[in-house]
Amino acid sequence: MRFTAIILGATGLTGSHLVRYLIEDTNCKELKLITRRKTNFNHPKITECIIDFNNTHHYLRYIKGDVLFSSLGTTLKQAGSKQQQRLVDYMYQYQAAKCGVQNGVTHYVLVSSPWAKINTVNYYRKMKAELEEQIKLLPFKTITFIKPNGLLGQRTQKRLGEKLALPLFLLLSKLFPSLQKHQPIKAKLVAKAMLNSFYKKNQTPIVSYSRNEVLTLSNWDNKLSTTDA
Ligand SMILES: NC(=O)c1ccc[n+]([C@@H]2O[C@H](COP(=O)([O-])OP(=O)(O)OC[C@H]3O[C@@H](n4cnc5c(N)ncnc54)[C@H](OP(=O)(O)O)[C@@H]3O)[C@@H](O)[C@H]2O)c1
């Protein structure tokens, strides 16, 4: 199976690992990076599409291929306001997914959150759930939600909140083993799980992977892709 992959979030922690996996993947014949700025990737199968995320007419033609991976996102601190965060985390991702449907993309893979919940006053959780609900309504053949609790890896920009929360969480999960299933995982494994989810043959068109399932999926050998999930 030779395929074209489109990636949103290629400059991010998870997305950049995914790009590396897709470069190595000999089945991937073309890799389109949809980005607002130049990336550091340079490979014959990469097409870098520097776009204005606010203008779908401008980038519609680029969101064409077999699978659309999205690991776009920002933090409230980086975005500056809830509205700006929603623009990136919800609107940009949803608009790009719609473009994918318009252009015949069949598989959509989103990094979401296990905390996504519609009926909550928590702004972030509600936003993530709203995106999932809207994506579910789009006529992709397959939709995959990858839901890690937290992401580990080297970031160019330090996130103090994450840096402080991690050791505290690790300590608490030693005291309360039931918390272990909520532990953060390496973004590299999340990226591997994203790629493997494309190869998995699922029984249902919409599949969600929780933290432990993401770990299992990341270890799955995608050369066995003729077997069922
Ligand atoms: N952090 C966690 O613990 C955690 C847990 C569960 C789920 N998630 C979700 O997982 C996803 C991936 O997270 P990550 O930490 O790998 O992402 P990340 O490193 O923060 O990367 C985010 C990507 O989004 C792009 N982006 C941000 N603001 C943008 C804007 N205004 N316009 C265009 N592009 C923009 C970035 O591009 P630039 O490089 O140009 O800024 C980058 O490519 C996110 O949706 C996040 O919410 C995160």
The ligand as a Gaussian input file, in Angstrom:
#p B3LYP/6-31G(d) Opt

LIG

0 1
 N        0.775000      18.378000      26.263000
 C        0.054000      17.370000      26.718000
 O        0.316000      16.830000      27.799000
 C       -1.120000      16.857000      25.915000
 C       -1.898000      15.818000      26.415000
 C       -2.927000      15.305000      25.639000
 C       -3.204000      15.851000      24.395000
 N       -2.454000      16.903000      23.941000
 C       -2.779000      17.445000      22.600000
 O       -1.904000      16.823000      21.681000
 C       -1.704000      17.676000      20.545000
 C       -0.217000      17.726000      20.221000
 O        0.481000      18.261000      21.329000
 P        2.026000      18.627000      21.221000
 O        2.450000      18.980000      22.605000
 O        2.755000      17.602000      20.451000
 O        1.949000      19.962000      20.345000
 P        3.030000      21.143000      20.277000
 O        4.395000      20.629000      20.480000
 O        2.562000      22.253000      21.155000
 O        2.889000      21.566000      18.736000
 C        1.757000      22.226000      18.309000
 C        1.733000      22.413000      16.811000
 O        0.651000      23.316000      16.519000
 C        1.163000      24.419000      15.775000
 N        0.499000      25.676000      16.137000
 C        0.382000      26.222000      17.370000
 N       -0.212000      27.415000      17.295000
 C       -0.478000      27.635000      15.978000
 C       -1.073000      28.696000      15.270000
 N       -1.543000      29.798000      15.874000
 N       -1.175000      28.588000      13.932000
 C       -0.709000      27.501000      13.289000
 N       -0.116000      26.453000      13.905000
 C        0.002000      26.521000      15.246000
 C        2.630000      24.517000      16.126000
 O        3.267000      25.225000      15.099000
 P        4.484000      26.257000      15.429000
 O        5.682000      25.376000      15.633000
 O        4.535000      27.094000      14.194000
 O        4.089000      27.016000      16.663000
 C        3.013000      23.041000      16.245000
 O        3.272000      22.495000      14.969000
 C       -2.348000      19.009000      20.918000
 O       -3.615000      19.113000      20.319000
 C       -2.514000      18.929000      22.431000
 O       -3.618000      19.692000      22.880000
 C       -1.412000      17.390000      24.646000

